[in-house]
Amino acid sequence: MESIALLSPCEIGRFRFSHRIVLAPLTRSRSYGNLPQSHAILYYSQRATEGGLLIAEATGVPSDAQGMSLIPHTPGIWTKEQVEAWKPVVDAVHAKGGIFFCQIWHAGRVSDMEKEPISSTDKPVEKNEDDHVDCPIPRCLAVEEIPNVVNHFRVAAEMLWMLVLTGLKSMVPMVSFLSNS
Ligand SMILES: Cc1cc2nc3c(=O)[nH]c(=O)nc-3n(C[C@H](O)[C@H](O)[C@H](O)COP(=O)(O)O)c2cc1C
């Protein structure tokens, strides 16, 4: 029988995947107070398979990094309470043999809209006709402020270590956020 590449196993680094179908990170905007809720247990475990990769929705590093108005109710990973709230979600995925990565992010130009968001640029997000929120002009980070933002990722990574998630993936926009500065 002809083998289907998508369903064949592969190995990347220390990870062995039984197939190549991946749950892409999908922001759900249901983590009220930046805490994963119990319905996330069902959501992620339903999508977990033995040896399959799931990437969790974008998860905030410490608090001023959240997309408050434009992307509300995203989970975070900077307090012990958040770690505790993630635990049953991770356990449920692991119970089904799933490999669970967490995507950590800083919402940059769309973070903390009430105040002045920080970014690698002072250009606001361009509005298109579907948008209902005006994005403020962000404050361009000074070079000496960058280590503080990097430190937010370190704090989140330490929290994830406590959680023993299987992997860690940082959000691509954050990478450009740093490299443009
Ligand atoms: C509702 C929604 C939420 C999303 N949330 C995230 C997210 O949290 N992190 C991310 O990197 N991409 C996010 N994406 C992008 C999806 O992961 C992306 O659409 C998916 O990988 C498919 O790629 P494509 O849109 O280029 O076909 C989101 C997309 C949608 C539609």
The ligand as an ORCA input file, in Angstrom:
! r2SCAN-3c Opt
* xyz 0 1
  C      -8.695     32.651     15.009
  C      -7.228     32.528     14.715
  C      -6.337     32.622     15.765
  C      -4.949     32.511     15.532
  N      -4.074     32.582     16.568
  C      -2.755     32.454     16.344
  C      -1.826     32.450     17.422
  O      -2.205     32.530     18.602
  N      -0.528     32.339     17.102
  C      -0.083     32.238     15.802
  O       1.126     32.162     15.572
  N      -0.941     32.189     14.786
  C      -2.249     32.298     15.020
  N      -3.128     32.212     13.989
  C      -2.618     31.876     12.672
  C      -2.852     30.400     12.417
  O      -2.004     29.621     13.221
  C      -2.610     30.181     10.934
  O      -3.715     30.741     10.328
  C      -2.474     28.744     10.580
  O      -1.167     28.384     10.880
  C      -2.766     28.472      9.103
  O      -1.892     29.190      8.319
  P      -2.440     30.054      7.105
  O      -3.428     31.019      7.679
  O      -1.234     30.731      6.545
  O      -3.070     29.087      6.174
  C      -4.483     32.322     14.206
  C      -5.401     32.209     13.149
  C      -6.734     32.310     13.400
  C      -7.715     32.184     12.257
*
